[in-house]
């Protein structure tokens, strides 16, 4: 771990942007194992391809994490549904029509006019805030007429979205507390070929373990059924904790799979900046003719893209821009 820390500490001295892969190949005094562990961290934590991700962005992200005590995990005790409910309570329903389960197919726009063509009709307004995930924007899942400006499309080409598969295993009891090695653990970083990263619910006392596969590990699981992914996660856990698969199955209450690539409304996990893409998030965030305003984690310019707080912050920023525009 000392070598991995060295690799990331030295990034502050890099003067020209390059991919993380190019950067680690220059670390002549670091062992091949240290380099591989650093690559795994970038893939696992950022869901980023080391051959694509920008070192300048990784450095900015690390600084942003330090500012908010990012080394610690913070959780909504009763799940993110409570966060959504809290945001909903702030809406003045007498001034708002809330349309849920309403898929948007097209956005027709001109200065001070925007029409969302949905599966159930059209919604017309003088302005629109676009919060589509980066993957859907890049894929043209929602058609813009006319097309978004070229600078927007160029910015998207410097932004990427990483693949992630998460399996949450709910057990009858916290059996891992029987081991001194894992009793107080929050995260487990392993060399498992399927699910190398695990975490507990600490300090919350839930009998749940979460398996995390990002980057190449997630891609290797593509096409597997949810049942197969749960079985693979149990096999990985068995090898990590030296508990038999049969014993784990007997203790298991239920397993849940979250495959963001297979979700048509996300098509991936969270975004990162590719090498040479400095400033791409700012360009993507810029309003178009005081009519289209852009929010979402991929538009956060200060290193908090890929996070819930980054997404919320961009929503607040876009709403202010919309209200303050002519």
C-alpha positions as CSV (number, residue, x, y, z in Angstrom):
1,X,0.0,0.0,0.0
2,X,3.0,2.3,0.5
3,X,3.8,2.2,-3.2
4,X,0.2,2.9,-4.1
5,X,0.2,6.0,-1.8
6,X,3.5,7.1,-3.4
7,X,2.0,6.9,-6.9
8,X,-1.0,9.1,-6.0
9,X,1.1,11.6,-4.0
10,X,3.4,12.1,-6.9
11,X,0.6,13.2,-9.2
12,X,0.7,16.7,-7.7
13,X,4.1,17.2,-9.5
14,X,2.8,16.2,-13.0
15,X,2.9,19.3,-15.2
16,X,1.3,17.9,-18.4
17,X,-1.9,15.9,-18.6
18,X,-1.7,12.2,-19.5
19,X,-3.6,9.0,-19.0
20,X,-3.2,7.2,-15.7
21,X,-1.6,4.3,-17.6
22,X,1.0,6.6,-19.2
23,X,1.7,8.1,-15.8
24,X,2.3,4.8,-13.9
25,X,4.5,3.5,-16.6
26,X,6.9,6.4,-15.8
27,X,7.2,5.3,-12.2
28,X,10.4,3.3,-12.7
29,X,11.0,2.7,-8.9
30,X,7.6,1.2,-8.3
31,X,7.1,-2.5,-8.5
32,X,4.8,-4.1,-11.0
33,X,2.6,-5.2,-8.1
34,X,2.4,-1.6,-6.8
35,X,1.4,-0.4,-10.3
36,X,-1.2,-3.1,-10.7
37,X,-2.7,-2.3,-7.3
38,X,-2.9,1.4,-8.3
39,X,-4.6,0.5,-11.5
40,X,-7.1,-1.6,-9.6
41,X,-7.9,1.3,-7.3
42,X,-8.6,3.6,-10.2
43,X,-10.9,1.0,-11.8
44,X,-12.5,0.0,-8.5
45,X,-13.1,3.4,-6.9
46,X,-13.6,5.6,-10.0
47,X,-14.9,2.9,-12.4
48,X,-12.4,4.5,-14.8
49,X,-10.3,2.9,-17.6
50,X,-6.7,3.6,-16.6
51,X,-5.8,4.0,-20.3
52,X,-8.4,6.8,-20.7
53,X,-8.8,8.6,-17.4
54,X,-7.0,11.9,-17.0
55,X,-4.3,12.3,-14.3
56,X,-5.2,16.0,-14.0
57,X,-8.8,15.0,-13.2
58,X,-7.7,12.3,-10.7
59,X,-5.7,14.9,-8.9
60,X,-8.6,17.4,-8.9
61,X,-10.9,14.6,-7.6
62,X,-8.5,13.8,-4.8
63,X,-8.3,17.4,-3.7
64,X,-12.1,17.6,-3.8
65,X,-12.4,14.5,-1.6
66,X,-9.9,16.0,1.0
67,X,-12.1,19.1,1.3
68,X,-15.2,17.1,2.4
69,X,-13.5,14.3,4.5
70,X,-14.0,11.9,1.5
71,X,-11.9,9.2,3.2
72,X,-15.0,8.4,5.3
73,X,-18.2,6.8,4.2
74,X,-21.5,8.6,4.9
75,X,-24.8,6.8,4.4
76,X,-28.5,7.7,4.5
77,X,-29.6,5.3,7.3
78,X,-32.9,4.4,5.7
79,X,-31.8,4.5,2.1
80,X,-31.8,7.1,-0.7
81,X,-35.5,7.0,-1.0
82,X,-35.5,9.3,2.1
83,X,-33.4,11.8,0.2
84,X,-35.8,11.8,-2.7
85,X,-38.7,12.2,-0.4
86,X,-37.0,15.2,1.3
87,X,-36.4,16.9,-2.0
88,X,-40.0,16.3,-3.0
89,X,-41.3,17.9,0.2
90,X,-39.6,21.2,-1.0
91,X,-41.7,21.3,-4.2
92,X,-44.7,23.7,-4.1
93,X,-47.2,21.3,-5.8
94,X,-49.6,24.2,-6.3
95,X,-47.2,25.6,-8.9
96,X,-45.8,22.4,-10.3
97,X,-47.1,19.3,-12.2
98,X,-45.0,16.3,-11.3
99,X,-44.9,13.8,-14.1
100,X,-43.4,10.4,-13.1
101,X,-42.9,7.4,-15.3
102,X,-42.9,9.7,-18.3
103,X,-40.2,8.9,-20.7
104,X,-38.9,11.8,-22.9
105,X,-38.2,10.9,-26.5
106,X,-37.4,14.3,-28.0
107,X,-36.6,17.9,-27.1
108,X,-37.7,20.5,-29.7
109,X,-36.3,23.9,-28.9
110,X,-35.7,27.4,-30.1
111,X,-34.7,30.5,-28.2
112,X,-37.1,30.8,-25.2
113,X,-39.1,27.8,-26.2
114,X,-38.7,24.1,-25.3
115,X,-41.1,21.1,-26.0
116,X,-40.5,17.8,-24.4
117,X,-42.1,15.0,-26.5
118,X,-42.9,12.2,-24.1
119,X,-44.6,8.8,-24.4
120,X,-47.8,10.3,-23.1
121,X,-47.8,13.7,-24.8
122,X,-46.0,17.0,-25.0
123,X,-44.8,19.3,-22.3
124,X,-44.2,22.9,-23.4
125,X,-42.2,25.6,-21.5
126,X,-40.0,28.6,-22.2
127,X,-37.0,26.8,-20.7
128,X,-35.8,23.3,-19.9
129,X,-33.3,21.9,-17.4
130,X,-31.6,18.8,-18.9
131,X,-30.5,16.2,-16.4
132,X,-29.9,13.2,-18.6
133,X,-27.0,11.0,-17.7
134,X,-23.9,11.4,-19.9
135,X,-24.4,8.0,-21.5
136,X,-27.9,8.9,-22.8
137,X,-26.7,12.3,-24.1
138,X,-23.8,10.7,-26.0
139,X,-26.0,7.9,-27.4
140,X,-28.7,10.3,-28.6
141,X,-31.3,8.4,-26.5
142,X,-33.3,11.7,-26.4
143,X,-33.2,13.5,-29.8
144,X,-32.6,17.2,-29.7
145,X,-34.1,19.3,-32.6
146,X,-32.1,21.1,-33.6
147,X,-28.9,19.3,-32.4
148,X,-27.0,20.5,-29.4
149,X,-24.2,22.9,-30.3
150,X,-20.9,21.4,-31.6
151,X,-19.0,22.5,-28.5
152,X,-21.4,20.4,-26.3
153,X,-20.9,17.3,-28.5
154,X,-17.1,17.9,-28.5
155,X,-17.1,18.1,-24.7
156,X,-19.0,14.8,-24.4
157,X,-16.3,13.1,-26.3
158,X,-13.8,14.0,-23.5
159,X,-16.1,12.5,-20.8
160,X,-16.6,8.8,-20.2
161,X,-18.9,6.7,-18.0
162,X,-17.5,3.6,-16.2
163,X,-19.3,0.3,-15.8
164,X,-20.2,-1.0,-12.3
165,X,-22.1,-4.0,-11.0
166,X,-23.0,-4.1,-7.3
167,X,-24.4,-7.1,-5.4
168,X,-25.9,-6.6,-2.0
169,X,-26.0,-9.7,0.1
170,X,-28.4,-9.6,3.1
171,X,-27.7,-12.3,5.8
172,X,-29.4,-13.4,8.9
173,X,-26.6,-12.2,11.1
174,X,-23.2,-10.4,10.9
175,X,-21.2,-13.5,11.0
176,X,-18.0,-11.7,9.8
177,X,-17.8,-10.1,13.3
178,X,-16.7,-13.5,14.6
179,X,-13.3,-12.8,12.9
180,X,-10.8,-10.3,14.4
181,X,-9.7,-9.4,10.9
182,X,-13.1,-8.3,9.6
183,X,-15.0,-7.4,12.8
184,X,-14.4,-3.6,12.5
185,X,-13.8,-3.5,8.7
186,X,-15.6,-1.0,6.5
187,X,-13.9,-1.9,3.2
188,X,-12.1,-5.0,2.0
189,X,-9.8,-4.7,-1.1
190,X,-8.9,-8.1,-2.4
191,X,-7.4,-9.8,-5.4
192,X,-10.6,-11.7,-6.2
193,X,-11.0,-12.0,-10.0
194,X,-14.8,-11.3,-9.9
195,X,-15.6,-9.0,-7.0
196,X,-12.4,-7.5,-5.7
197,X,-14.0,-4.8,-3.5
198,X,-16.4,-5.4,-0.6
199,X,-17.8,-3.2,2.2
200,X,-19.9,-3.6,5.3
201,X,-22.6,-1.3,6.6
202,X,-20.4,0.0,9.5
203,X,-21.1,1.9,11.6
204,X,-24.8,0.9,10.9
205,X,-25.4,-2.5,12.3
206,X,-27.1,-4.1,9.3
207,X,-26.3,-7.8,8.4
208,X,-25.4,-6.9,4.8
209,X,-22.2,-7.1,2.7
210,X,-21.8,-5.4,-0.6
211,X,-19.8,-6.8,-3.5
212,X,-18.5,-4.3,-6.1
213,X,-17.2,-5.0,-9.6
214,X,-16.1,-2.0,-11.7
215,X,-14.2,-1.5,-14.9
216,X,-13.0,-4.7,-16.5
217,X,-14.5,-6.7,-13.7
218,X,-18.0,-5.4,-14.5
219,X,-17.5,-6.0,-18.2
220,X,-16.5,-9.6,-17.5
221,X,-19.9,-10.1,-15.8
222,X,-21.9,-8.7,-18.6
223,X,-24.6,-11.0,-19.9
224,X,-24.9,-13.0,-16.6
225,X,-28.3,-13.3,-15.0
226,X,-28.9,-11.7,-11.6
227,X,-28.9,-15.2,-10.1
228,X,-25.5,-16.0,-11.6
229,X,-24.1,-12.7,-10.3
230,X,-25.3,-13.5,-6.8
231,X,-23.8,-17.0,-7.0
232,X,-20.5,-15.5,-8.2
233,X,-20.5,-13.0,-5.4
234,X,-21.1,-15.8,-2.8
235,X,-18.2,-17.8,-4.3
236,X,-16.0,-14.8,-4.1
237,X,-17.0,-14.2,-0.5
238,X,-16.3,-17.8,0.3
239,X,-12.8,-17.6,-0.9
240,X,-12.1,-14.3,0.8
241,X,-13.5,-15.3,4.2
242,X,-12.8,-19.0,4.1
243,X,-16.4,-19.8,4.7
244,X,-18.0,-22.5,2.6
245,X,-20.4,-21.5,-0.1
246,X,-23.0,-23.9,1.4
247,X,-22.7,-22.1,4.7
248,X,-23.1,-18.7,3.1
249,X,-26.2,-19.9,1.2
250,X,-27.7,-21.1,4.4
251,X,-27.1,-17.8,6.1
252,X,-28.4,-15.7,3.1
253,X,-31.8,-14.0,3.3
254,X,-31.7,-12.4,-0.1
255,X,-29.4,-10.9,-2.7
256,X,-29.9,-7.8,-4.8
257,X,-28.2,-6.9,-8.1
258,X,-27.6,-3.4,-9.4
259,X,-26.3,-3.5,-13.0
260,X,-26.3,0.1,-14.1
261,X,-25.2,-0.8,-17.7
262,X,-28.3,-2.8,-18.2
263,X,-30.6,0.0,-17.0
264,X,-31.9,1.8,-20.1
265,X,-32.2,5.1,-18.1
266,X,-28.5,5.1,-16.9
267,X,-26.5,2.8,-19.2
268,X,-23.5,3.1,-16.8
269,X,-22.4,4.2,-13.4
270,X,-20.7,7.6,-13.1
271,X,-18.6,9.8,-15.2
272,X,-14.9,10.7,-15.4
273,X,-12.8,13.0,-17.5
274,X,-10.6,11.4,-20.2
275,X,-7.1,12.6,-20.9
276,X,-7.0,16.0,-22.6
277,X,-10.6,16.8,-21.4
278,X,-9.8,19.6,-18.9
279,X,-12.8,21.9,-18.7
280,X,-15.2,19.5,-20.6
281,X,-17.6,19.4,-17.6
282,X,-17.8,23.2,-17.6
283,X,-18.6,23.3,-21.3
284,X,-21.3,20.6,-20.9
285,X,-22.8,22.7,-18.1
286,X,-23.1,25.9,-20.0
287,X,-26.6,27.1,-20.8
288,X,-27.7,27.3,-24.5
289,X,-29.4,30.6,-25.5
290,X,-30.9,31.0,-22.1
291,X,-33.2,28.1,-23.0
292,X,-31.5,24.8,-22.3
293,X,-29.8,24.4,-18.9
294,X,-27.7,21.4,-17.9
295,X,-27.3,19.6,-14.6
296,X,-26.2,16.1,-13.5
297,X,-23.0,14.7,-12.0
298,X,-21.1,14.9,-15.3
299,X,-21.5,18.7,-15.3
300,X,-19.8,19.3,-12.0
301,X,-16.5,21.0,-12.7
302,X,-14.7,20.8,-9.4
303,X,-14.0,17.1,-8.9
304,X,-17.4,16.0,-7.4
305,X,-18.7,14.4,-10.6
306,X,-19.6,10.8,-9.9
307,X,-21.2,11.7,-6.6
308,X,-24.7,12.3,-5.2
309,X,-23.7,15.7,-3.7
310,X,-22.1,16.7,-7.0
311,X,-25.4,15.9,-8.8
312,X,-27.5,17.8,-6.3
313,X,-25.1,20.8,-6.4
314,X,-25.4,21.0,-10.2
315,X,-29.2,20.8,-10.0
316,X,-29.2,23.8,-7.6
317,X,-26.8,25.6,-9.9
318,X,-28.9,25.0,-13.1
319,X,-32.1,26.0,-11.3
320,X,-30.5,29.3,-10.3
321,X,-29.2,29.9,-13.8
322,X,-32.7,29.2,-15.2
323,X,-34.4,31.6,-12.7
324,X,-31.9,34.4,-13.3
325,X,-31.8,34.2,-17.1
326,X,-33.8,36.6,-19.2
